Amino acid sequence: MDNLELEPITLEGVDNNKRPVLIAGPCSAETEEQVMNTATQLAAKGVKIFRAGIWKPRTKPGSFEGIGTEGLKWMRRVKRETGMYTATEVATPQHVYEALKYGIDVLWIGARTTANPFAVQDIADALRGVDIPVLVKNPVNPDLDLWIGALLRINQAGLKRIGIIHRGFSTFDKKIYRNMPQWQIPIELKRRFPNLPMICDPSHIGGRRDLIFPLSQQAMDLQFDGLIIESHCNPDDAWSDASQQLTPDNLIDNVINRLVIRKAVQSTENLEDLRHQIDELDEQLFEIVAKRMRISKEIGIYKKEHAITVLQSKRYQDIIDDRAKIAAQLGLSSNFAKAFVEAIHEESVRLQMEIMNGN
């Protein structure tokens, strides 16, 4: 069985017993003025750990990919002038060497890097013999074993102050969130490794400012230890991920100070955990239904172009019979399956009729 040798992530002046531990700062270090302005405001609000991206792995070339090593000088100034700890993402051994040289206090491994065992091993080798907290983000796809594998590689390099960052998982279809939370995955990880600190990244899960508070509250209800949230002195002008960044005032006043921190209650089943799983499954269910309706619209267009009637009675009956069999295999009642299929079919017919009528 996989095993992690863990030690508490302790930073002087940071109370790990008070949730949430907060890591905040801009998505990217852009200019020295922007970094210092944001850091000064956050420090005045009581934030103890300042984050900023120095090297930014972007999906497409041509986007801002980070200021590079120059930004580490600004991070060192933040530490010197505000007393905050500093944190940044590393994706290569060279990043590790540079970050350590400039006194970065906390490192994290990004989702794209976690998905590559070779890259994680290179970082682990670069960290061998170094005692520094390392946070590992989930891989971009919902692969728990891949996430655990990254943790094991870092741990086997001798690092014991390890935690995770849950930033959600990528999906192809349109969705409510930028990255789907799929809370059951970090919950299962915590079940396997109860002493593993869990940090939630609502900025990357939501992708929008208005989702940061509800996602943060969900994370607290699920007993996450902390939050890593993107904060910028002028979010609308940010060079990357502008839509998911908050001003320091907004972050503290409208997110952190509004959180309800509930005590953990030990029971056979954690009711709040189960409710959150139901909420997430309902969201996924509606996304699947929406995808089905998009396909129904395409069928409607085809029918109109080829003068085919909307209602195909035999096809409809075949669907009902087939779905009833599937429902029975899954332990669902045939009456439920019939009502569910009828509701979906009714909406599909409505959409196709709109297309036939030119709407």
Secondary structure per residue as TSV (DSSP state, phi and psi in degrees):
chain	resnum	aa	ss	phi	psi
A	1	M	-	360.0	139.3
A	2	D	-	-61.5	142.0
A	3	N	-	-140.6	138.2
A	4	L	-	-114.6	130.8
A	5	E	-	-91.8	107.3
A	6	L	-	-115.9	147.1
A	7	E	-	-126.3	151.8
A	8	P	-	-58.4	143.6
A	9	I	-	-85.9	99.0
A	10	T	-	-109.3	130.3
A	11	L	-	-129.7	126.8
A	12	E	T	-57.0	129.1
A	13	G	T	90.5	-5.9
A	14	V	-	-106.9	118.6
A	15	D	-	-87.1	102.5
A	16	N	T	-70.5	-14.8
A	17	N	T	-86.4	-8.2
A	18	K	S	-106.5	113.7
A	19	R	S	-93.9	146.5
A	20	P	-	-90.6	144.2
A	21	V	E	-66.8	129.7
A	22	L	E	-114.2	128.5
A	23	I	E	-115.3	123.1
A	24	A	E	-143.1	152.4
A	25	G	E	156.8	176.9
A	26	P	-	-70.0	153.9
A	27	C	S	-53.4	-47.7
A	28	S	B	-131.5	141.2
A	29	A	-	-74.0	119.1
A	30	E	-	-106.2	-54.3
A	31	T	-	-136.9	162.1
A	32	E	H	-63.6	-39.3
A	33	E	H	-62.6	-44.5
A	34	Q	H	-63.3	-42.9
A	35	V	H	-63.7	-48.2
A	36	M	H	-68.9	-38.3
A	37	N	H	-61.9	-48.6
A	38	T	H	-64.1	-45.2
A	39	A	H	-63.4	-41.0
A	40	T	H	-63.4	-42.6
A	41	Q	H	-65.7	-42.0
A	42	L	H	-66.4	-41.0
A	43	A	H	-62.2	-39.1
A	44	A	H	-65.3	-23.9
A	45	K	T	-89.2	-0.4
A	46	G	T	95.5	6.9
A	47	V	-	-70.3	136.1
A	48	K	-	-103.9	-21.4
A	49	I	E	-126.2	121.6
A	50	F	E	-104.1	128.5
A	51	R	E	-112.0	149.2
A	52	A	-	-162.1	139.0
A	53	G	B	-80.0	127.2
A	54	I	S	-99.1	-44.2
A	55	W	S	-116.7	125.2
A	56	K	-	-114.8	109.6
A	57	P	-	-74.2	111.3
A	58	R	-	-104.0	153.8
A	59	T	S	-65.0	-41.0
A	60	K	S	-123.7	146.7
A	61	P	T	-67.0	154.0
A	62	G	T	101.0	-19.2
A	63	S	S	-79.1	164.0
A	64	F	-	-64.6	119.6
A	65	E	-	-109.7	26.4
A	66	G	-	99.1	151.2
A	67	I	-	-79.8	-18.3
A	68	G	T	82.7	-161.1
A	69	T	T	-55.1	-29.9
A	70	E	H	-54.4	-36.5
A	71	G	H	-67.1	-23.8
A	72	L	H	-66.1	-29.5
A	73	K	H	-64.5	-37.9
A	74	W	H	-69.9	-37.5
A	75	M	H	-63.5	-38.6
A	76	R	H	-64.8	-36.7
A	77	R	H	-67.6	-39.7
A	78	V	H	-55.7	-47.3
A	79	K	H	-62.7	-42.0
A	80	R	H	-69.7	-40.7
A	81	E	H	-93.0	-23.6
A	82	T	H	-109.7	-19.6
A	83	G	-	81.1	1.1
A	84	M	-	-74.1	151.4
A	85	Y	E	-75.1	158.9
A	86	T	E	-121.8	148.0
A	87	A	E	-141.6	142.8
A	88	T	E	-153.6	164.6
A	89	E	E	-88.0	141.2
A	90	V	-	-124.8	141.4
A	91	A	-	-127.4	-8.2
A	92	T	S	-141.7	162.3
A	93	P	H	-56.8	-37.1
A	94	Q	H	-63.2	-39.6
A	95	H	H	-58.6	-42.8
A	96	V	H	-60.1	-49.0
A	97	Y	H	-60.4	-44.1
A	98	E	H	-66.1	-44.4
A	99	A	H	-62.1	-42.3
A	100	L	H	-66.9	-37.4
A	101	K	H	-62.1	-33.9
A	102	Y	T	-96.6	10.8
A	103	G	T	78.3	24.5
A	104	I	-	-60.9	137.7
A	105	D	-	-92.2	-31.2
A	106	V	E	-135.2	134.0
A	107	L	E	-113.2	149.2
A	108	W	E	-132.3	152.6
A	109	I	E	-105.0	126.8
A	110	G	-	-76.9	167.9
A	111	A	H	-61.7	-41.4
A	112	R	H	-66.1	-36.7
A	113	T	H	-71.3	-42.0
A	114	T	H	-56.5	-31.8
A	115	A	T	-72.9	-8.0
A	116	N	-	-116.5	100.1
A	117	P	H	-57.3	-33.6
A	118	F	H	-63.7	-44.5
A	119	A	H	-64.8	-42.6
A	120	V	H	-62.6	-41.3
A	121	Q	H	-64.6	-38.6
A	122	D	H	-61.1	-42.7
A	123	I	H	-66.7	-42.2
A	124	A	H	-58.9	-43.3
A	125	D	H	-64.1	-38.0
A	126	A	H	-68.0	-26.5
A	127	L	H	-91.7	-4.8
A	128	R	T	-57.4	127.7
A	129	G	T	87.9	-0.3
A	130	V	-	-105.1	136.9
A	131	D	-	-105.9	98.3
A	132	I	-	-148.7	142.0
A	133	P	-	-63.4	135.1
A	134	V	E	-128.7	124.9
A	135	L	E	-106.7	134.9
A	136	V	E	-114.5	116.9
A	137	K	E	-73.8	154.6
A	138	N	-	-65.2	151.3
A	139	P	-	-64.6	161.0
A	140	V	S	-61.8	-31.4
A	141	N	S	-101.7	152.9
A	142	P	-	-74.6	76.4
A	143	D	-	-122.1	98.0
A	144	L	H	-64.4	-40.1
A	145	D	H	-63.6	-36.9
A	146	L	H	-64.6	-39.6
A	147	W	H	-64.1	-47.3
A	148	I	H	-62.4	-39.8
A	149	G	H	-58.9	-40.5
A	150	A	H	-64.2	-42.1
A	151	L	H	-61.8	-42.4
A	152	L	H	-64.3	-40.4
A	153	R	H	-61.9	-43.7
A	154	I	H	-66.6	-42.8
A	155	N	H	-63.6	-42.1
A	156	Q	H	-70.7	-13.2
A	157	A	T	-83.1	0.6
A	158	G	T	103.1	0.8
A	159	L	-	-89.5	132.1
A	160	K	-	-118.7	-16.6
A	161	R	-	-90.0	82.4
A	162	I	E	-123.0	143.4
A	163	G	E	-143.9	178.1
A	164	I	E	-120.5	155.6
A	165	I	E	-121.2	122.6
A	166	H	E	-95.9	113.6
A	167	R	-	-118.5	11.8
A	168	G	-	84.6	173.5
A	169	F	B	-124.9	141.6
A	170	S	-	-72.5	145.5
A	171	T	-	-136.8	159.6
A	172	F	S	-79.5	-40.8
A	173	D	S	-77.3	165.5
A	174	K	-	-58.9	148.5
A	175	K	-	-154.0	167.6
A	176	I	S	-67.7	-43.4
A	177	Y	S	-103.2	158.6
A	178	R	S	-64.0	-42.3
A	179	N	S	-134.5	129.5
A	180	M	B	-66.1	133.6
A	181	P	-	-64.2	-45.5
A	182	Q	-	43.5	58.5
A	183	W	T	-54.1	-26.8
A	184	Q	H	-61.9	-23.4
A	185	I	H	-74.0	-53.0
A	186	P	H	-64.0	-29.4
A	187	I	H	-63.0	-42.3
A	188	E	H	-66.2	-37.6
A	189	L	H	-62.2	-42.4
A	190	K	H	-66.2	-34.1
A	191	R	H	-63.4	-38.9
A	192	R	H	-75.6	-33.8
A	193	F	-	-129.3	79.6
A	194	P	T	-59.2	-25.1
A	195	N	T	-92.7	6.0
A	196	L	-	-81.3	117.5
A	197	P	-	-63.3	137.7
A	198	M	E	-118.9	124.2
A	199	I	E	-113.7	136.9
A	200	C	E	-104.2	140.7
A	201	D	-	-111.9	82.5
A	202	P	H	-68.7	-19.7
A	203	S	H	-62.8	-46.6
A	204	H	H	-82.5	-26.8
A	205	I	H	-67.5	-51.0
A	206	G	H	-78.1	-46.3
A	207	G	-	76.6	-0.9
A	208	R	S	-140.4	145.2
A	209	R	H	-58.3	-40.3
A	210	D	H	-69.3	-13.6
A	211	L	H	-94.7	-9.3
A	212	I	H	-66.3	-43.4
A	213	F	H	-65.1	-52.9
A	214	P	H	-60.2	-35.6
A	215	L	H	-69.2	-37.9
A	216	S	H	-64.0	-40.0
A	217	Q	H	-65.7	-40.3
A	218	Q	H	-60.7	-42.6
A	219	A	H	-61.6	-41.0
A	220	M	H	-66.5	-39.6
A	221	D	H	-64.8	-25.2
A	222	L	T	-95.2	15.0
A	223	Q	T	67.9	30.0
A	224	F	-	-66.1	149.4
A	225	D	-	-83.0	-29.4
A	226	G	E	-158.2	-179.8
A	227	L	E	-133.0	142.3
A	228	I	E	-119.5	114.2
A	229	I	E	-128.2	137.2
A	230	E	E	-81.0	128.0
A	231	S	B	-136.5	134.6
A	232	H	-	-136.7	143.1
A	233	C	S	-65.6	-25.1
A	234	N	S	-144.5	76.5
A	235	P	G	-54.5	-39.5
A	236	D	G	-63.6	-21.7
A	237	D	G	-103.1	12.0
A	238	A	-	-62.8	146.1
A	239	W	S	-79.6	-13.1
A	240	S	S	-151.1	142.4
A	241	D	-	50.1	47.0
A	242	A	G	-61.3	-37.0
A	243	S	G	-70.0	-14.9
A	244	Q	G	-112.1	12.8
A	245	Q	-	-105.8	147.1
A	246	L	B	-116.6	151.7
A	247	T	-	-68.7	156.5
A	248	P	H	-55.3	-41.8
A	249	D	H	-61.6	-46.3
A	250	N	H	-63.5	-41.8
A	251	L	H	-57.8	-50.4
A	252	I	H	-77.5	-48.2
A	253	D	H	-72.6	-38.0
A	254	N	H	-106.2	-5.0
A	255	V	T	-120.6	-69.6
A	256	I	G	-61.8	-46.8
A	257	N	G	-72.3	-14.3
A	258	R	G	-92.3	-12.7
A	259	L	-	-64.7	139.5
A	260	V	-	-99.8	116.8
A	261	I	-	-100.8	107.8
A	262	R	-	-94.4	149.7
A	263	K	-	-78.3	146.9
A	264	A	-	-71.8	136.4
A	265	V	-	-117.3	119.0
A	266	Q	-	-78.6	127.2
A	267	S	-	-153.7	172.1
A	268	T	S	-60.4	-42.5
A	269	E	S	-128.8	129.2
A	270	N	-	-81.4	105.9
A	271	L	H	-59.5	-39.3
A	272	E	H	-65.0	-40.2
A	273	D	H	-59.2	-46.3
A	274	L	H	-64.4	-39.4
A	275	R	H	-63.9	-39.9
A	276	H	H	-65.1	-36.8
A	277	Q	H	-64.2	-39.5
A	278	I	H	-63.4	-43.8
A	279	D	H	-57.6	-44.7
A	280	E	H	-68.9	-40.8
A	281	L	H	-64.0	-37.5
A	282	D	H	-61.7	-41.7
A	283	E	H	-61.4	-43.8
A	284	Q	H	-64.6	-38.6
A	285	L	H	-60.6	-45.6
A	286	F	H	-66.3	-34.6
A	287	E	H	-65.3	-39.6
A	288	I	H	-66.0	-42.6
A	289	V	H	-62.8	-41.1
A	290	A	H	-61.7	-40.1
A	291	K	H	-62.9	-41.3
A	292	R	H	-61.7	-39.9
A	293	M	H	-67.3	-33.4
A	294	R	H	-63.5	-38.7
A	295	I	H	-68.1	-37.7
A	296	S	H	-59.8	-39.4
A	297	K	H	-62.5	-41.7
A	298	E	H	-62.5	-39.3
A	299	I	H	-64.3	-39.6
A	300	G	H	-61.1	-40.8
A	301	I	H	-62.6	-43.2
A	302	Y	H	-62.0	-44.5
A	303	K	H	-60.8	-41.8
A	304	K	H	-65.2	-42.8
A	305	E	H	-66.9	-27.3
A	306	H	T	-111.6	15.7
A	307	A	T	54.5	46.9
A	308	I	-	-105.1	139.4
A	309	T	-	-66.6	151.0
A	310	V	S	-65.4	-51.6
A	311	L	-	-83.2	123.5
A	312	Q	-	-117.3	93.1
A	313	S	H	-59.1	-45.5
A	314	K	H	-63.6	-42.7
A	315	R	H	-60.2	-42.1
A	316	Y	H	-62.7	-44.8
A	317	Q	H	-65.7	-38.0
A	318	D	H	-61.5	-39.7
A	319	I	H	-63.7	-46.5
A	320	I	H	-60.3	-46.3
A	321	D	H	-63.6	-44.6
A	322	D	H	-65.8	-44.0
A	323	R	H	-68.8	-29.9
A	324	A	H	-64.6	-39.6
A	325	K	H	-64.7	-43.6
A	326	I	H	-62.6	-42.9
A	327	A	H	-60.7	-43.0
A	328	A	H	-61.7	-40.0
A	329	Q	H	-64.8	-27.8
A	330	L	T	-94.0	4.6
A	331	G	T	83.4	17.7
A	332	L	-	-102.3	153.2
A	333	S	-	-76.1	150.3
A	334	S	H	-66.7	-33.1
A	335	N	H	-63.8	-41.9
A	336	F	H	-63.3	-46.4
A	337	A	H	-59.0	-43.2
A	338	K	H	-63.5	-45.4
A	339	A	H	-64.2	-39.6
A	340	F	H	-64.9	-47.8
A	341	V	H	-64.8	-39.8
A	342	E	H	-61.8	-41.0
A	343	A	H	-64.7	-42.9
A	344	I	H	-66.4	-42.9
A	345	H	H	-64.0	-40.0
A	346	E	H	-60.3	-42.7
A	347	E	H	-68.3	-37.5
A	348	S	H	-63.3	-43.0
A	349	V	H	-62.9	-42.1
A	350	R	H	-59.9	-45.0
A	351	L	H	-64.3	-41.7
A	352	Q	H	-69.4	-34.0
A	353	M	H	-65.5	-37.6
A	354	E	H	-60.6	-41.0
A	355	I	H	-65.9	-42.6
A	356	M	H	-61.4	-34.1
A	357	N	T	-88.7	5.1
A	358	G	T	82.3	16.2
A	359	N	-	-89.9	360.0
